[in-house]
């Protein structure tokens, strides 16, 4: 029952995050802000959101590197992640639309304050979009299942379908990854070492498609019920965003479809896990282009 309740809470967090972050069919201030930005400026405006989003979904993988050559591991977890938002994520350099000056102007991102104002010699003024989300952390949550151990290998699966409700679009999250024990080939080494790769896809209606890949190496040491772990990870997250531009336009197509890559590429992770019978707890921090906090609870063997 606790795990079922956790899945529901995790689903609600994902819905709330996407509702805040992604344009939906019904108009809201975030829709307006994005739709009034040209393709030249929308990336800078929402890049911190995409970076945080990509960092979140590339977090929360199993931390312990202990994988047996043979045995049974089955664990159902709810993992929560949160990317921290700093001052650097609140501004970016934007280009005013014609006929205003084409010199870059520092203005607010989606996490910033008021948008900057530029003036034309003829007296006209243009204001960039204000920030829309006042937060210091981007939350996320996902259920995952880990199964193993087969020839020193474990698999982890994430899956969460959220059906369309009224004007809110359908959301589908799927991820799969494998980790393999490296320390089994090094019998004299005093720690556990594992390497893994994880692939995920997320779609939100017709507006957003995300593909994320993470390759990592983990090391851990267990002391009775406590496991200390750390790791290095390379990740790549590709995002496709589609919307209709409603701002000033002298030429070109108002239907915009853009591909983004998040800026978080490498991270280091350090954390601790507790095994209390069939209950598993963990918490860690990851540091890269952005900082991510992660914690989870699970049941299993």
Backbone as JSON, one array per atom type, in Angstrom:
{
  "sequence": "XXXXXXXXXXXXXXXXXXXXXXXXXXXXXXXXXXXXXXXXXXXXXXXXXXXXXXXXXXXXXXXXXXXXXXXXXXXXXXXXXXXXXXXXXXXXXXXXXXXXXXXXXXXXXXXXXXXXXXXXXXXXXXXXXXXXXXXXXXXXXXXXXXXXXXXXXXXXXXXXXXXXXXXXXXXXXXXXXXXXXXXXXXXXXXXXXXXXXXXXXXXXXXXXXXXXXXXXXXXXXXXXXXXXXXXXXXXXXXXXXXXXXXXXXXXXXXXXXXXXXXXXXXXXXXXXXXXXXXXXXXXXXXXXXXXXXXXXXXXXX",
  "N": [[0.82, -1.2, 0.0], [1.96, 1.23, 0.76], [3.84, 1.6, -1.3], [2.13, 1.8, -3.51], [0.76, 4.16, -2.88], [2.94, 5.84, -3.05], [3.54, 5.72, -5.79], [1.31, 7.04, -6.82], [1.66, 9.6, -5.7], [4.08, 10.26, -6.92], [3.26, 10.31, -9.59], [1.52, 12.48, -9.54], [3.3, 14.57, -8.98], [4.81, 14.6, -11.34], [2.84, 15.3, -13.2], [2.17, 17.88, -12.25], [4.62, 19.18, -12.64], [4.96, 19.07, -15.44], [2.66, 20.44, -16.19], [3.28, 23.01, -15.33], [5.49, 23.55, -16.89], [5.2, 23.06, -19.66], [3.67, 24.12, -22.7], [0.17, 23.89, -22.95], [-3.05, 22.97, -24.34], [-4.89, 24.8, -23.4], [-4.86, 28.29, -22.74], [-2.36, 29.99, -20.87], [-0.23, 31.97, -18.67], [2.42, 31.01, -19.1], [2.23, 29.72, -21.57], [1.65, 32.0, -23.15], [4.01, 33.51, -22.81], [6.04, 31.89, -23.99], [5.04, 31.58, -26.6], [5.22, 34.13, -27.61], [7.85, 34.55, -28.08], [10.49, 34.58, -30.39], [12.06, 32.1, -32.55], [14.75, 32.6, -32.28], [15.1, 33.47, -29.68], [13.7, 31.86, -27.88], [15.05, 29.59, -27.03], [17.1, 30.44, -25.24], [15.44, 31.47, -23.28], [14.01, 29.28, -22.2], [15.99, 27.42, -21.75], [17.25, 26.96, -19.14], [15.16, 25.61, -17.85], [14.91, 23.31, -19.43], [17.45, 22.23, -19.04], [17.34, 21.64, -16.29], [15.21, 19.85, -16.28], [16.22, 17.76, -17.93], [18.42, 17.0, -16.35], [17.09, 16.05, -14.1], [15.65, 13.72, -15.01], [17.75, 12.14, -15.63], [18.67, 11.24, -13.26], [18.66, 9.47, -10.04], [19.11, 6.74, -10.43], [19.9, 3.27, -9.51], [22.12, 3.3, -6.76], [24.02, 1.74, -5.31], [26.81, -0.24, -6.11], [26.96, -2.92, -5.86], [26.53, -5.92, -7.27], [25.55, -9.16, -7.71], [26.95, -12.25, -9.05], [25.06, -14.19, -9.44], [21.69, -14.62, -8.38], [18.72, -13.36, -6.72], [17.29, -10.3, -7.23], [14.84, -7.96, -6.65], [13.23, -5.0, -6.83], [11.06, -2.38, -6.07], [10.71, 1.01, -6.49], [10.13, 4.44, -5.51], [11.32, 7.36, -6.73], [12.43, 10.56, -6.03], [13.48, 13.64, -7.49], [15.32, 16.71, -7.64], [16.27, 19.6, -9.25], [18.46, 22.22, -8.58], [17.95, 25.74, -8.79], [19.87, 28.44, -9.66], [21.24, 31.83, -9.56], [22.47, 32.17, -12.04], [20.82, 30.88, -13.78], [18.72, 32.58, -14.23], [18.86, 34.68, -16.04], [19.47, 35.63, -19.49], [21.01, 36.28, -22.73], [19.3, 38.06, -25.11], [17.95, 38.77, -28.4], [16.51, 41.67, -29.62], [13.42, 42.1, -31.5], [13.14, 43.1, -34.98], [11.99, 46.44, -35.71], [13.89, 47.11, -33.78], [17.0, 47.69, -31.97], [19.62, 45.42, -32.78], [21.43, 44.54, -31.02], [22.56, 42.33, -28.47], [20.61, 41.81, -25.5], [20.46, 41.63, -22.01], [18.15, 39.7, -20.29], [15.21, 38.33, -18.62], [15.01, 34.83, -17.91], [12.78, 31.97, -17.99], [12.76, 31.52, -15.3], [13.38, 33.94, -14.24], [13.05, 37.49, -13.32], [11.43, 40.52, -14.04], [11.02, 41.17, -17.54], [13.41, 42.69, -19.75], [13.35, 46.06, -21.15], [13.44, 47.56, -24.32], [14.09, 50.44, -26.35], [13.02, 52.29, -29.25], [14.34, 54.72, -31.53], [12.2, 56.16, -32.62], [10.38, 56.18, -30.62], [8.89, 53.94, -29.92], [8.48, 51.03, -27.82], [9.72, 47.88, -26.63], [9.06, 45.07, -24.7], [10.67, 42.33, -23.29], [9.73, 38.94, -22.45], [8.46, 38.29, -19.18], [9.79, 36.44, -16.35], [8.27, 33.32, -15.39], [8.13, 31.27, -13.54], [8.63, 31.06, -10.22], [10.91, 29.76, -8.41], [13.22, 27.77, -6.51], [13.93, 25.24, -6.99], [13.47, 22.52, -9.22], [11.07, 20.14, -9.24], [10.69, 16.55, -9.51], [9.46, 13.2, -10.07], [9.5, 9.63, -10.15], [8.45, 6.26, -10.74], [10.27, 3.16, -10.42], [11.57, -0.05, -11.35], [13.85, -2.51, -10.36], [15.59, -5.34, -11.41], [17.3, -8.47, -11.11], [19.83, -10.86, -10.13], [21.76, -11.46, -12.89], [24.33, -13.15, -14.19], [26.01, -11.21, -13.13], [24.6, -8.87, -13.69], [22.17, -6.25, -13.69], [18.88, -4.99, -14.38], [17.02, -2.0, -14.88], [13.86, -0.51, -14.94], [11.74, 2.1, -15.99], [8.46, 3.34, -16.08], [5.66, 5.22, -16.92], [2.55, 6.03, -17.71], [0.39, 8.73, -18.36], [-2.82, 9.55, -18.88], [-4.59, 11.66, -21.25], [-6.33, 14.43, -19.95], [-9.13, 16.36, -20.06], [-8.07, 19.44, -21.24], [-5.45, 18.89, -20.8], [-2.5, 17.45, -22.04], [-1.64, 14.07, -23.14], [0.77, 12.15, -21.38], [3.74, 10.31, -21.59], [6.14, 8.27, -20.18], [9.05, 6.41, -20.47], [11.69, 4.26, -19.6], [14.75, 2.43, -19.72], [17.43, 0.51, -18.48], [20.71, -0.97, -18.01], [23.02, -2.43, -15.73], [26.31, -3.55, -15.08], [28.41, -5.68, -13.21], [31.67, -4.74, -12.51], [33.58, -5.22, -10.64], [33.5, -7.95, -10.19], [35.36, -9.04, -11.81], [37.64, -8.35, -10.64], [38.86, -9.64, -8.16], [40.33, -9.01, -5.85], [39.84, -6.42, -5.15], [38.71, -3.98, -2.79], [36.22, -2.73, -2.89], [32.95, -2.33, -4.4], [32.3, -2.17, -7.88], [30.57, -0.91, -10.66], [29.29, -0.61, -14.0], [27.13, 1.19, -16.18], [24.35, 1.79, -18.5], [21.72, 3.93, -19.5], [18.56, 4.55, -20.97], [16.0, 6.81, -21.94], [12.68, 7.89, -22.81], [10.39, 10.56, -23.24], [7.23, 11.86, -23.81], [5.06, 14.59, -24.35], [1.98, 15.18, -25.16], [1.58, 16.75, -28.28], [3.55, 18.58, -28.14], [6.09, 18.3, -26.92], [8.98, 16.29, -27.1], [11.26, 14.07, -25.7], [14.48, 12.64, -25.49], [16.76, 10.77, -23.69], [20.02, 9.84, -22.7], [22.24, 8.1, -20.6], [25.44, 7.32, -19.41], [27.34, 5.58, -17.09], [29.63, 5.12, -14.31], [29.9, 3.45, -11.27], [30.86, 3.28, -7.83], [30.96, 1.59, -4.69], [30.7, 0.97, -1.13], [29.85, -1.25, 1.39], [28.67, -1.21, 4.71], [27.46, -3.15, 6.99], [24.21, -2.22, 7.35], [24.46, 0.08, 5.98], [25.34, 1.73, 3.0], [27.78, 3.41, 1.24], [28.15, 5.41, -1.61], [29.34, 6.45, -4.87], [29.9, 8.16, -8.02], [30.61, 8.63, -11.57], [29.25, 10.26, -14.4], [28.24, 10.47, -17.79], [26.01, 12.26, -19.8], [23.34, 12.78, -22.15], [20.79, 14.77, -23.4], [18.13, 15.21, -25.54], [15.78, 17.46, -26.78], [12.72, 18.15, -28.33], [10.78, 20.86, -29.19], [7.66, 22.22, -29.97], [5.69, 24.9, -31.17], [3.37, 27.67, -31.76], [4.3, 30.72, -33.01], [3.45, 33.93, -31.85], [4.32, 36.52, -31.76], [5.81, 39.69, -32.95], [6.33, 39.63, -36.45], [8.04, 39.81, -39.43], [8.64, 38.29, -41.61], [8.65, 34.81, -42.66], [7.82, 31.57, -41.12], [5.23, 31.0, -38.8], [4.88, 28.68, -37.38], [6.75, 26.89, -35.23], [9.35, 24.61, -34.74], [11.71, 23.23, -32.78], [14.92, 21.86, -31.98], [16.63, 20.98, -29.08], [19.58, 20.65, -27.07], [20.38, 19.68, -23.85], [22.49, 21.37, -21.45], [23.85, 20.05, -19.47], [26.36, 17.78, -19.17], [28.39, 16.21, -17.91], [28.61, 14.69, -14.69], [29.25, 14.32, -11.18], [28.53, 12.08, -8.54], [27.51, 11.57, -5.17], [26.5, 9.66, -2.4], [24.31, 7.99, 0.01], [22.97, 4.86, 1.12], [20.44, 2.91, 2.73], [19.68, -0.27, 3.97], [17.06, -1.87, 5.24], [15.98, -4.6, 6.07], [13.37, -5.46, 4.09], [13.02, -2.92, 3.21], [14.23, -0.14, 1.47], [16.26, 2.7, 1.42], [17.53, 5.73, 0.03], [19.74, 8.53, -0.61], [21.17, 11.21, -2.43], [23.56, 13.5, -3.92], [24.19, 15.24, -6.91], [26.6, 16.78, -8.94], [27.15, 18.96, -11.55], [26.82, 20.74, -14.54], [24.49, 21.69, -13.51], [23.06, 21.32, -10.21], [21.78, 18.48, -8.6], [19.48, 17.06, -6.37], [18.62, 13.93, -4.99], [16.4, 11.38, -3.85], [15.09, 8.34, -2.55], [12.67, 5.69, -1.92], [12.03, 2.28, -1.34], [10.71, -1.07, -1.8], [11.52, -4.53, -1.5], [13.67, -7.3, -2.43]],
  "CA": [[0.0, 0.0, 0.0], [2.84, 2.39, 0.78], [4.41, 1.79, -2.63], [1.06, 2.29, -4.4], [0.57, 5.58, -2.58], [4.1, 6.55, -3.58], [3.38, 5.85, -7.24], [0.32, 8.1, -7.06], [2.29, 10.89, -5.41], [5.05, 10.52, -7.98], [2.52, 10.68, -10.8], [1.0, 13.84, -9.37], [4.43, 15.5, -9.12], [5.15, 14.71, -12.76], [1.78, 16.08, -13.85], [2.33, 19.27, -11.86], [5.82, 19.72, -13.28], [4.7, 19.27, -16.87], [1.65, 21.49, -16.32], [3.96, 24.29, -15.18], [6.6, 23.78, -17.79], [4.96, 22.81, -21.07], [2.44, 24.69, -23.21], [-0.94, 22.97, -23.18], [-4.04, 23.51, -25.27], [-5.53, 25.95, -22.8], [-3.92, 29.4, -22.61], [-1.93, 30.41, -19.55], [0.89, 32.91, -18.82], [3.61, 30.38, -19.66], [1.94, 29.62, -23.01], [1.79, 33.32, -23.77], [5.41, 33.93, -22.8], [6.79, 31.12, -24.98], [4.53, 31.81, -27.95], [5.59, 35.47, -28.06], [9.29, 34.57, -28.3], [10.91, 34.04, -31.67], [12.93, 30.94, -32.46], [16.08, 33.05, -31.87], [15.15, 33.79, -28.25], [13.0, 30.93, -27.0], [15.98, 28.64, -26.44], [17.7, 31.04, -24.05], [14.4, 31.68, -22.27], [13.61, 28.04, -21.53], [17.12, 26.49, -21.59], [17.42, 26.5, -17.76], [14.12, 24.63, -17.55], [15.26, 22.07, -20.1], [18.62, 21.68, -18.36], [16.89, 21.04, -15.04], [14.37, 18.71, -16.61], [17.08, 16.68, -18.37], [19.21, 16.55, -15.2], [16.21, 15.28, -13.23], [15.32, 12.37, -15.5], [19.0, 11.36, -15.66], [19.04, 11.03, -11.86], [17.89, 8.51, -9.28], [19.39, 5.35, -10.76], [20.43, 2.56, -8.33], [23.41, 3.84, -6.38], [24.96, 0.71, -4.9], [27.46, -0.96, -7.21], [27.03, -4.35, -5.51], [25.71, -6.78, -8.13], [26.06, -10.51, -7.59], [27.01, -13.03, -10.29], [23.79, -14.88, -9.55], [20.83, -14.39, -7.23], [17.46, -12.69, -7.04], [17.05, -8.93, -6.78], [13.62, -7.35, -7.18], [13.02, -3.81, -6.01], [10.17, -1.35, -6.59], [11.07, 2.26, -5.82], [9.7, 5.76, -5.92], [12.49, 8.22, -6.64], [12.19, 11.98, -6.25], [14.66, 14.41, -7.85], [15.11, 18.15, -7.69], [17.4, 20.39, -9.75], [18.52, 23.53, -7.94], [17.99, 26.89, -9.7], [20.69, 29.52, -9.14], [21.13, 33.13, -10.23], [22.91, 32.06, -13.45], [19.7, 30.34, -14.58], [17.63, 33.55, -14.23], [19.0, 35.66, -17.11], [20.13, 35.2, -20.72], [21.15, 37.33, -23.73], [18.28, 37.95, -26.15], [18.02, 39.72, -29.5], [15.2, 42.31, -29.85], [12.9, 41.95, -32.87], [13.21, 44.29, -35.83], [13.11, 47.29, -36.11], [14.67, 47.55, -32.63], [18.41, 47.37, -32.05], [19.92, 43.99, -32.84], [22.43, 44.24, -30.01], [22.02, 41.45, -27.42], [20.12, 42.45, -24.28], [20.27, 40.68, -20.91], [16.77, 39.73, -19.83], [14.81, 37.23, -17.74], [14.59, 33.52, -18.38], [11.5, 31.55, -17.42], [12.91, 31.56, -13.84], [13.84, 35.27, -13.86], [12.09, 38.49, -12.86], [10.79, 41.26, -15.12], [11.74, 41.22, -18.79], [14.02, 43.99, -20.07], [12.64, 46.91, -22.11], [14.3, 48.27, -25.27], [13.39, 51.56, -26.98], [13.35, 52.66, -30.63], [14.44, 56.18, -31.64], [10.9, 56.75, -32.95], [9.57, 56.24, -29.4], [8.27, 52.66, -29.6], [9.18, 50.22, -26.84], [9.46, 46.44, -26.66], [9.42, 44.4, -23.46], [10.82, 40.88, -23.34], [8.82, 38.21, -21.56], [8.83, 38.14, -17.78], [9.88, 35.08, -15.83], [6.95, 32.78, -15.07], [8.19, 30.27, -12.47], [9.44, 31.55, -9.11], [11.27, 28.58, -7.64], [14.65, 27.48, -6.34], [14.15, 23.83, -7.29], [12.54, 21.89, -10.16], [10.81, 18.8, -8.7], [10.3, 15.47, -10.42], [9.36, 11.92, -9.39], [9.26, 8.55, -11.11], [8.56, 4.9, -10.2], [11.18, 2.32, -11.18], [11.74, -1.43, -10.9], [15.16, -3.08, -10.63], [15.56, -6.8, -11.33], [18.59, -9.12, -11.35], [21.12, -10.57, -10.75], [22.02, -12.49, -13.88], [25.69, -13.02, -14.71], [26.54, -9.94, -12.68], [23.89, -7.79, -14.41], [20.84, -5.82, -13.25], [18.12, -4.12, -15.28], [16.1, -1.06, -14.24], [12.82, -0.06, -15.88], [10.83, 3.16, -15.58], [7.32, 3.46, -16.99], [4.57, 5.98, -16.33], [1.62, 6.65, -18.66], [-0.61, 9.62, -17.79], [-3.73, 9.81, -19.98], [-5.07, 13.02, -21.47], [-7.48, 14.82, -19.13], [-9.62, 17.65, -20.55], [-7.12, 20.08, -22.14], [-4.08, 18.51, -20.48], [-2.11, 16.43, -23.01], [-1.16, 12.77, -22.69], [2.19, 12.09, -21.02], [4.27, 8.96, -21.54], [7.54, 8.16, -19.79], [9.58, 5.04, -20.48], [13.13, 4.19, -19.51], [15.31, 1.11, -19.46], [18.87, 0.56, -18.34], [21.37, -2.14, -17.46], [24.3, -2.21, -15.05], [27.07, -4.79, -15.02], [29.46, -5.66, -12.2], [33.07, -4.74, -12.95], [34.4, -5.75, -9.55], [33.55, -9.42, -10.22], [36.57, -9.42, -12.53], [38.76, -7.86, -9.83], [38.51, -10.27, -6.87], [41.07, -8.48, -4.7], [39.49, -5.02, -4.9], [37.89, -3.94, -1.56], [34.96, -2.03, -3.11], [32.15, -2.79, -5.53], [32.31, -1.26, -9.02], [29.64, -1.3, -11.73], [29.12, 0.33, -15.11], [25.78, 1.06, -16.72], [23.82, 2.71, -19.5], [20.28, 4.1, -19.3], [17.92, 5.28, -22.08], [14.64, 7.19, -21.6], [11.9, 8.75, -23.71], [9.23, 11.22, -22.63], [6.44, 12.67, -24.74], [3.96, 15.36, -23.76], [1.11, 15.56, -26.26], [2.28, 17.03, -29.54], [4.39, 19.74, -27.91], [7.45, 18.04, -26.48], [9.52, 14.93, -27.12], [12.57, 14.06, -25.07], [15.24, 11.4, -25.49], [17.89, 10.96, -22.79], [20.94, 8.71, -22.55], [23.23, 8.29, -19.54], [26.44, 6.27, -19.26], [27.9, 5.88, -15.78], [30.44, 4.18, -13.54], [29.63, 3.65, -9.85], [31.64, 2.54, -6.84], [30.28, 1.63, -3.39], [31.22, 0.15, -0.03], [28.77, -1.54, 2.32], [28.98, -1.44, 6.11], [26.22, -3.65, 7.58], [23.01, -1.75, 6.66], [24.79, 1.35, 5.31], [26.17, 1.7, 1.8], [28.23, 4.69, 0.72], [28.4, 5.23, -3.04], [29.66, 7.62, -5.68], [30.02, 7.79, -9.42], [30.8, 9.58, -12.65], [28.24, 10.01, -15.43], [28.09, 11.3, -18.99], [24.62, 12.21, -20.22], [22.91, 13.6, -23.29], [19.33, 14.88, -23.46], [17.65, 15.93, -26.71], [14.39, 17.89, -26.6], [12.05, 18.8, -29.46], [9.68, 21.71, -28.73], [6.86, 22.76, -31.07], [4.68, 25.87, -30.75], [3.01, 28.66, -32.77], [4.8, 32.04, -32.63], [2.41, 34.95, -31.96], [4.91, 37.83, -31.62], [6.05, 40.45, -34.19], [6.94, 38.82, -37.51], [8.08, 40.48, -40.73], [8.67, 37.23, -42.62], [8.91, 33.5, -42.1], [6.72, 30.72, -40.69], [4.91, 31.12, -37.38], [4.94, 27.36, -36.77], [8.14, 26.7, -34.83], [9.74, 23.32, -34.19], [13.13, 23.38, -32.47], [15.61, 20.8, -31.26], [17.57, 21.48, -28.08], [20.38, 19.75, -26.26], [20.62, 20.26, -22.53], [23.9, 21.7, -21.26], [24.47, 19.17, -18.47], [27.01, 16.67, -19.86], [29.09, 15.36, -16.96], [28.28, 14.91, -13.29], [29.74, 13.42, -10.14], [27.46, 11.79, -7.58], [27.89, 10.98, -3.89], [25.29, 9.43, -1.62], [24.26, 6.91, 0.99], [21.77, 4.03, 1.05], [20.19, 2.09, 3.9], [18.89, -1.47, 3.73], [16.41, -2.26, 6.5], [15.14, -5.73, 5.71], [12.82, -5.31, 2.74], [12.86, -1.5, 2.93], [15.46, 0.46, 0.99], [16.26, 4.16, 1.37], [18.78, 6.31, -0.45], [19.76, 9.96, -0.88], [22.46, 11.59, -3.0], [23.69, 14.8, -4.58], [24.96, 15.2, -8.15], [27.1, 18.1, -9.29], [27.63, 19.12, -12.92], [26.4, 22.08, -14.94], [23.51, 22.0, -12.48], [23.13, 20.45, -9.03], [20.54, 17.71, -8.44], [19.28, 16.26, -5.17], [17.78, 12.77, -5.28], [16.11, 10.5, -2.72], [14.09, 7.33, -2.91], [12.25, 4.66, -0.99], [11.6, 1.12, -2.1], [10.49, -2.36, -1.17], [11.97, -5.63, -2.33], [14.68, -8.21, -1.91]],
  "C": [[0.86, 1.26, 0.0], [3.43, 2.67, -0.6], [3.36, 2.32, -3.59], [0.81, 3.77, -4.17], [1.72, 6.4, -3.12], [4.01, 6.75, -5.07], [2.41, 6.97, -7.57], [0.93, 9.47, -6.81], [3.31, 11.26, -6.47], [4.38, 10.95, -9.26], [2.02, 12.11, -10.72], [2.12, 14.85, -9.53], [4.8, 15.69, -10.58], [4.11, 15.54, -13.49], [1.93, 17.56, -13.51], [3.52, 19.9, -12.55], [5.55, 20.03, -14.75], [3.67, 20.37, -17.08], [2.27, 22.87, -16.2], [4.88, 24.59, -16.34], [6.25, 23.76, -19.26], [3.65, 23.45, -21.53], [1.38, 23.63, -23.42], [-1.96, 23.66, -24.06], [-4.76, 24.72, -24.7], [-4.5, 27.03, -22.53], [-3.62, 29.7, -21.15], [-0.72, 31.31, -19.73], [2.14, 32.29, -19.42], [3.44, 30.16, -21.16], [2.22, 30.94, -23.7], [3.25, 33.73, -23.89], [6.2, 33.21, -23.88], [6.35, 31.46, -26.39], [4.88, 33.19, -28.48], [7.1, 35.63, -28.25], [9.62, 33.92, -29.64], [11.8, 32.83, -31.46], [14.34, 31.33, -32.04], [16.21, 33.2, -30.36], [14.55, 32.73, -27.34], [13.96, 29.94, -26.35], [16.61, 29.2, -25.17], [16.7, 31.19, -22.92], [14.1, 30.4, -21.49], [14.76, 27.07, -21.31], [17.33, 26.06, -20.14], [16.38, 25.47, -17.34], [14.46, 23.29, -18.17], [16.47, 21.41, -19.45], [18.21, 20.98, -17.06], [16.07, 19.8, -15.27], [15.22, 17.52, -17.04], [17.92, 16.12, -17.23], [18.36, 15.7, -14.26], [16.01, 13.85, -13.74], [16.58, 11.51, -15.64], [19.53, 11.11, -14.25], [18.25, 9.88, -11.25], [18.09, 7.06, -9.64], [19.93, 4.62, -9.53], [21.86, 2.99, -8.02], [24.44, 2.79, -6.0], [25.51, -0.02, -6.11], [27.55, -2.46, -6.94], [26.02, -5.13, -6.34], [26.32, -8.17, -8.1], [26.11, -11.2, -8.96], [25.71, -13.75, -10.53], [23.0, -14.65, -8.27], [19.58, -13.67, -7.68], [17.43, -11.31, -6.4], [15.78, -8.42, -7.45], [13.25, -6.19, -6.28], [12.12, -2.82, -6.74], [10.4, -0.09, -5.79], [10.26, 3.43, -6.36], [10.87, 6.69, -5.69], [12.08, 9.66, -6.94], [13.5, 12.7, -6.54], [14.31, 15.88, -7.83], [16.36, 18.86, -8.15], [17.34, 21.78, -9.14], [18.67, 24.63, -8.99], [18.76, 28.01, -9.04], [20.51, 30.81, -9.93], [21.53, 33.06, -11.71], [21.79, 31.57, -14.35], [18.55, 31.35, -14.72], [17.74, 34.61, -15.32], [19.68, 35.02, -18.32], [20.23, 36.39, -21.66], [20.18, 37.09, -24.87], [18.49, 39.02, -27.21], [16.64, 40.34, -29.73], [14.73, 42.1, -31.28], [13.12, 43.23, -33.67], [11.93, 45.11, -35.65], [13.96, 47.8, -34.93], [16.13, 47.15, -32.82], [18.62, 45.86, -32.03], [21.05, 43.6, -31.88], [21.81, 43.35, -28.93], [21.69, 42.22, -26.14], [19.96, 41.37, -23.21], [18.85, 40.81, -20.38], [16.45, 38.45, -19.08], [14.58, 35.94, -18.51], [13.24, 33.19, -17.76], [11.54, 31.55, -15.89], [13.28, 32.95, -13.33], [12.73, 36.17, -13.36], [11.4, 39.17, -14.03], [11.67, 41.25, -16.37], [12.28, 42.62, -19.06], [13.2, 44.72, -21.13], [13.67, 47.6, -23.0], [13.44, 49.32, -25.99], [13.9, 51.79, -28.4], [13.44, 54.18, -30.7], [13.12, 56.86, -31.94], [9.97, 56.8, -31.74], [8.91, 54.94, -29.02], [9.12, 51.89, -28.6], [8.77, 48.75, -26.98], [9.93, 45.84, -25.36], [9.54, 42.89, -23.71], [9.92, 40.24, -22.29], [9.37, 38.16, -20.13], [9.08, 36.67, -17.44], [8.52, 34.62, -15.35], [6.96, 31.81, -13.9], [9.15, 30.76, -11.4], [9.76, 30.37, -8.21], [12.78, 28.48, -7.52], [14.96, 26.02, -6.67], [13.08, 23.35, -8.27], [12.29, 20.47, -9.68], [10.45, 17.81, -9.8], [10.2, 14.19, -9.59], [9.01, 10.84, -10.4], [9.31, 7.21, -10.37], [9.55, 4.08, -11.04], [11.29, 0.94, -10.53], [13.13, -1.9, -11.3], [15.09, -4.58, -10.41], [16.95, -7.34, -11.67], [18.68, -10.29, -10.37], [21.43, -11.75, -11.67], [23.39, -12.25, -14.49], [26.28, -11.65, -14.36], [25.87, -8.73, -13.3], [22.53, -7.53, -13.78], [20.2, -4.95, -14.32], [17.19, -3.24, -14.46], [15.15, -0.52, -15.28], [11.99, 1.03, -15.23], [9.68, 3.24, -16.59], [6.2, 4.19, -16.28], [3.72, 6.59, -17.43], [0.59, 7.5, -17.92], [-1.57, 10.0, -18.91], [-4.12, 11.28, -20.09], [-6.32, 13.28, -20.63], [-7.9, 16.23, -19.54], [-8.61, 18.24, -21.54], [-5.67, 19.69, -21.84], [-3.66, 17.35, -21.36], [-1.66, 15.12, -22.36], [0.34, 12.82, -22.44], [2.61, 10.63, -20.94], [5.76, 9.0, -21.21], [7.94, 6.7, -19.8], [11.1, 5.1, -20.43], [13.59, 2.79, -19.21], [16.82, 1.23, -19.4], [19.42, -0.74, -17.79], [22.66, -1.7, -16.78], [24.99, -3.56, -14.92], [28.2, -4.64, -14.0], [30.84, -5.71, -12.84], [33.95, -5.39, -11.9], [34.45, -7.28, -9.53], [34.78, -9.92, -10.97], [37.84, -9.0, -11.79], [38.59, -8.38, -8.42], [39.21, -9.68, -5.66], [40.7, -7.04, -4.35], [38.52, -4.93, -3.72], [36.54, -3.23, -1.71], [34.22, -2.66, -4.28], [32.16, -1.73, -6.63], [31.35, -1.8, -10.08], [29.61, -0.21, -12.79], [27.74, 0.11, -15.72], [25.44, 2.07, -17.79], [22.31, 2.73, -19.34], [19.72, 4.95, -20.43], [16.46, 5.55, -21.7], [13.99, 8.01, -22.72], [10.73, 9.32, -22.93], [8.53, 12.04, -23.69], [5.32, 13.34, -23.98], [3.11, 15.87, -24.9], [1.89, 15.7, -27.55], [3.3, 18.15, -29.37], [5.85, 19.39, -27.65], [7.78, 16.56, -26.56], [10.95, 14.98, -26.6], [13.18, 12.67, -25.18], [16.5, 11.64, -24.66], [18.7, 9.68, -22.68], [21.97, 9.04, -21.47], [24.15, 7.07, -19.47], [27.22, 6.56, -17.98], [28.79, 4.75, -15.27], [30.2, 4.5, -12.07], [30.58, 2.8, -9.01], [30.93, 2.66, -5.5], [30.99, 0.71, -2.4], [30.11, 0.0, 1.0], [29.31, -1.84, 3.71], [27.69, -1.84, 6.82], [25.01, -3.15, 6.8], [23.26, -0.47, 5.86], [25.69, 1.1, 4.11], [26.5, 3.13, 1.38], [28.6, 4.5, -0.74], [28.72, 6.57, -3.71], [29.81, 7.18, -7.13], [30.28, 8.96, -10.33], [29.81, 9.24, -13.76], [28.37, 11.0, -16.57], [26.66, 11.15, -19.45], [24.34, 13.14, -21.39], [21.39, 13.57, -23.35], [18.93, 15.75, -24.63], [16.17, 16.21, -26.55], [13.9, 18.55, -27.88], [10.84, 19.55, -28.94], [8.97, 22.31, -29.94], [5.82, 23.73, -30.52], [4.39, 26.83, -31.91], [3.42, 30.04, -32.27], [3.72, 33.08, -32.87], [2.96, 36.36, -31.84], [5.09, 38.54, -32.95], [6.79, 39.6, -35.22], [6.87, 39.57, -38.83], [8.12, 39.48, -41.86], [8.89, 35.9, -41.92], [7.64, 32.81, -41.61], [6.49, 30.88, -39.19], [4.9, 29.77, -36.66], [6.4, 27.0, -36.51], [8.32, 25.29, -34.27], [11.25, 23.34, -34.02], [13.65, 22.17, -31.72], [16.65, 21.4, -30.33], [18.38, 20.33, -27.51], [20.59, 20.41, -24.9], [22.12, 20.42, -22.32], [24.6, 20.84, -20.22], [25.03, 17.94, -19.17], [27.66, 15.69, -18.89], [28.64, 15.7, -15.53], [29.03, 13.91, -12.41], [28.64, 13.27, -9.1], [28.05, 11.18, -6.32], [26.62, 10.81, -3.07], [25.42, 8.27, -0.66], [22.94, 6.17, 0.86], [21.69, 3.18, 2.31], [19.31, 0.91, 3.51], [18.37, -1.98, 5.06], [15.44, -3.4, 6.21], [14.67, -5.61, 4.27], [12.61, -3.85, 2.35], [14.22, -0.91, 2.56], [15.29, 1.97, 0.89], [17.58, 4.63, 0.78], [18.61, 7.81, -0.65], [21.14, 10.31, -1.43], [22.4, 12.99, -3.58], [24.58, 14.61, -5.8], [25.35, 16.62, -8.53], [27.66, 18.06, -10.7], [27.37, 20.55, -13.33], [25.33, 22.6, -13.99], [23.68, 21.01, -11.34], [21.77, 19.79, -8.81], [20.57, 16.95, -7.12], [18.33, 15.12, -5.51], [17.6, 11.95, -4.03], [15.03, 9.52, -3.12], [13.81, 6.38, -1.78], [11.73, 3.5, -1.81], [11.39, -0.09, -1.22], [11.01, -3.44, -2.09], [12.96, -6.51, -1.62], [15.95, -8.04, -2.69]]
}
